[in-house]
Amino acid sequence: MMQLPSSETIDIEYLGRLFDKKSESYKLFWFLAIVDKVSSGKSYLTYDELINRMIADSWYMVTEFRLNLGPSDTLEALVKYIYQISGLKSNEEPDVILSFLNRLNDKKVAEMKRTITQNVPYRLQAPFTKQITNDMWKGSRKNLAKKLNQEKRLIYYFTELAGMKTAIEIQPEWCDYISKNKEILRGWVRYNLIMYLQRRNPNVPGIAEKLDIPKRRRLNLVIQYWKKIIEIKPVSEIYLNQSLTSKNISIDHFVPWSYVAHNEFWNLHPTTKNINSQKGNNLPDWDIYFPALCRKEYFSYNMMWEYEMVHEAFEKCRNVHINSDEVYMKLYKPGLNEDEFRNNLENIMLPVYKSAQNAGFRGWNLKSI
């Protein structure tokens, strides 16, 4: 559990309980939006600008990785709807998303935004309250805001309710604390978000790698490995059996990177740049392409143990792209016959493949395009 920085002016104990009770993702993204806005020098924040920031912060994990934010999470539904109508990319920069949202006039978006603000602006501060009864939480938002404004120690207080133009005003001591400790607070929210998303997405690997737009994927060592093989024997890719050259080669993640969020060697194989682009984030048809993948990978395995220069290139890949001794022993130790190799690769890959299917990744067959 992360330790929050101490303070002489605010009660850290109550802050530490901010995310104790959450059935949806709203509290996490609402507070993260506050941290972002206060860090940029703002203390007077409207509901609309905070919701827009929540959309931008959750955009990539929902549109690219299809992460489940909750059983009936309106923020997730809102992001999916805007992604559908906007033409924005899954890896769009936050500023571009915010600019689009500021121009957008859509009744369905407005309705979903109002749904999100029904509870989170008020419920977030529950740990700080003493005078609020259960009936007050269930009553009108106007009366609840008035009651909350009478509480002490809150992070923020409410202006007169005016739909999405309703504003909150962050208290000076909280502005100081957030500004001084913004990176630690972002890390704290990130930690809680990872824990929350792992619970909501139990079969999805690499949650921590799926929160933000990734840095460039470095597959140079894998490309060099296959180029060494091409120097010795002709190599064709598995989708259209096209010949590979040092100029047209590209490395494909059989199960999409958008799902696995890793560059493990067992999931990487060569194809052409054009085919890789067409495949995108789709799942290759298992029955058609997995047998071809096994044959290609077993060919590579034999080349690696037969030719010293290929083996040297493999060892460089091993240091970066094979992060499990168990996987190494199952797929890359000497002496494996083809049946052993195929069975071991299937046992490693098929559960991940099926999990990606269940997460909504579409099947793909190049021959049907």
Residue, then its C-alpha position, 0 to 999 in steps of 0.5 A: m500500500m502506498q504511503l501518502p505524504s504527511s501534512e500539517t493542514i489536511d487529514i491524511e487518514y481521511l484522504g487515504r480512505l477516498f477509494d475504500k468503497k467503489s463499485e465503479s471507476y468514477k471516483l478514481f478518474w474524478f480525483l485524477a482529473i482534479v489532480d490534473k487541473v489543480s496541478s495546472g493552476k486551477s482551483y475553480l472547476t466545472y463538472d463538464e471540464l472534469i468529466n471531459r478530463m475523465i474521458a481523456d484519461s480513460w480513452y486509451m484503455v477503453t478504446e485500444f484495450r477494451l478494458n472493463l471499467g465496471p458492470s454498468d459503467t457509464l464512463e466506459a459507455l460514454v468513451k465507446y460512444i464518442y469513439q464511435i461518432s468522433g473518428l478519433k483514434s484509439n491512441e489520440e493525444p489527450d489535447v485532441i480529445l479535449s478539443f473535440l469534446n469542447r466543440l461537441n454538442d450531442k444529447k446522448v453525451a450530455e445525458m451520460k455526463r449527467t448520469i456520471t455527476q449524479n453521485v461521484p462529486y458528492r460521494l467522493q468526499a464521504p470519508f470527510t463528512k460527519q453530518i451526512t445521513n444515509d437519507m441525505w445521500k439519497g435525496s436531492r442533489k441540491n440539498l445534498a450539496k447544501k449539506l456538504n457545504q456546511e461540512k469542514r475539512l472537505i477537499y472542495y465545496f459546491t457552487e449553485l447547481a447548474g447542470m454541467k456548469t456546476a462548479i467546485e472550488i478546491q480549498p487553498e490548503w488542498c491546492d497547496y497539498i496537491s500541487k506539492n505532491k502531484e506526482i505521488l498522488r498520480g502514482w497513488v491513483r494509478y496504483n488504486l486504478i490498477m488494483y480496481l481494473q485487475r479485479r474487473n478484468p481478471n483474465v486480462p494480462g498486463i493491466a499496468e501496461k494498458l493505462d497509457i499510450p505506450k512508448r515505441r515498441r522495440l522489436n529490432l532484435v527480433i527483426q535481426y534474428w529473422k534476417k539472419i535466418i533469411e540470409i541462410k534459407p528462404v522464409s515465407e510468412i504464414y498468412l499468404n505464404q509471401s516471401l520475406t526479404s530484409k526490406n519487407i519484413s515486419i514483426d507481428h504479434f499473433v495475439p494482438w499487442s493491444y491485448v497482451a501488452h508484451n513482446e514475448f518471443w513466443n507470440l512474435h513471428p515475421t510477416t510483411k509490413n502490408i499484411n501486418s497493417q491489414k491485420g491490425n488488432n485482430l485475432p488470426d483464425w486459429d484453425i487456419y493460422f496456428p498450424a502454419l505458425c507452429r511450422k514456422e516457429y519450429f523451423s526457426y527453432n531448428m535454424m537456431w540450434e543448427y547455425e551459430m549466427v542464428h543462435e547468437a541472434f536468438e540469445k540477444c532476443r532471449n535476454v529481452h523477449i523471453n522472461s520465463d525460464e519455464v517458457y524457455m524450457k518448453l519451447y527453446k531447449p535443445g532436442l524438442n521434436e515437432d509434436e512436443f514443440r507444437n503442444n507446448l506452444e499451444n498450451i502457452m498460447l491458446p488460453v491467451y488467445k481465448s481470453a482475447q476472444n472473450a475480451g471482444f477482439r475480432g477474428w481475422n482471415l486474410k483470405s476472406i478480405 
